[in-house]
Amino acid sequence: MSAARLLFAVLLLFPALCAVPTTIVGVKVIKSNPGRTASFTVRLPTACGACTVLSDTIYQGQNSREIFFHLQVPVTRPLISDIAVDLSGTEVREVIVEKSRIHFVKTESGISFDLPVAPRARSSTVELQTSLEWPGIVVRIEHAFPERRAGKYASGTWPALERQAALNLEFGLREALRDLQLGRDVGDRGLGKIHLMGFDTNNPLGHEDYPPHIHLILRWPHFAGSQAPHFYITDKGLLSPDVIVTIDGMPHIAATHVPANAWLPAVDYLGAIAFETKVTASGGLILRRTESESCELNPWNAGPEGFASGTRVACSSGKEYRVRAVDDVSRGELRVEVAGKPPELYRYDVDTAVLLSAEPPLN
């Protein structure tokens, strides 16, 4: 290649070679007086020409509790100074970036603050989820605030019954995993962790967590490739026979529909089946490790609330567990009762969902 052509090729590549890497940072402004809505405008410092306010509706908006927006900023600057927000008279109680409160100053038109920047794959500012961990098991609680409802949960009947059913199912499955010693075994063998999750009613960054469901995921150590079953919850608080499985980190792989009354295997990253699940004809769930080791989950009673009344877990070990959990989002308290055991109390920050205390301690 001639020198002229080489120079031309370098010039063509120059913008890409010199592009500044960026990350997205979410900001949440908590209102002092919930319920008041007002317009807001974000003003970026002129010194940061690479900073941008993302305008898509999934990136900015407000509800009665908070205002939120996201900025695309260069990762080469650990702090972006003098970001201002005009708030039309709205009083501010806190400013949250990811899961931390940051210092802000009140101005004549609103507030100003310095933004800490840390590279991340996805901003978690608008998510309110608390994760509780035991050996080989993670229980993630999505806290459902009716005033934060968004996406497909923005209108219509608030899914209070489905939310309660999901919570009781998550902790019922925790007891089943413990009885079958699946969580500890998966962790000890380096196969990852088993994740129990509910559904988010706030549409974080466009994640349509709809319709109501729970997950029971054998999350591989490297995340991508893990099967993510969606066990849907009906308006009667029971599990639907329609189960859909997606693959974490691989959205190009089409979702799989599991036939009714079929066993769904959870395959580890070595190709072996760790456990299987099946939705029963009555809307319950069977979790089995082998053909002789299993637990069946059914509603606590036969009333109209289904699993919202609680979860009864009957295992092949001969043990039975009766489980109820209540999430008080106004106080930031999650209470779990398993019959015959001391009650559990988990306190969390209502603005960030960060776990503040656990009684008894997590182990």
Secondary structure as UniProt FT lines:
FT   HELIX           3..18
FT   STRAND          22..31
FT   TURN            34..35
FT   STRAND          41..43
FT   TURN            46..47
FT   TURN            49..50
FT   STRAND          52..53
FT   TURN            57..59
FT   STRAND          61..62
FT   STRAND          66..74
FT   TURN            75..76
FT   STRAND          79..86
FT   TURN            88..89
FT   STRAND          92..97
FT   TURN            98..99
FT   STRAND          100..101
FT   STRAND          104..106
FT   STRAND          110..116
FT   TURN            125..126
FT   STRAND          129..134
FT   TURN            135..136
FT   STRAND          137..142
FT   HELIX           146..148
FT   HELIX           151..153
FT   HELIX           160..179
FT   TURN            180..181
FT   HELIX           182..188
FT   TURN            189..190
FT   STRAND          193..197
FT   HELIX           204..206
FT   STRAND          213..219
FT   TURN            221..222
FT   TURN            224..225
FT   STRAND          227..233
FT   TURN            235..236
FT   STRAND          239..247
FT   TURN            248..249
FT   TURN            251..252
FT   STRAND          256..258
FT   TURN            260..261
FT   STRAND          264..267
FT   TURN            269..270
FT   STRAND          273..279
FT   TURN            281..282
FT   STRAND          285..290
FT   TURN            291..292
FT   STRAND          293..299
FT   TURN            304..305
FT   HELIX           306..309
FT   STRAND          311..315
FT   TURN            316..317
FT   STRAND          320..328
FT   TURN            329..332
FT   STRAND          333..338
FT   TURN            339..340
FT   STRAND          344..348
FT   TURN            350..352
FT   STRAND          355..359
//
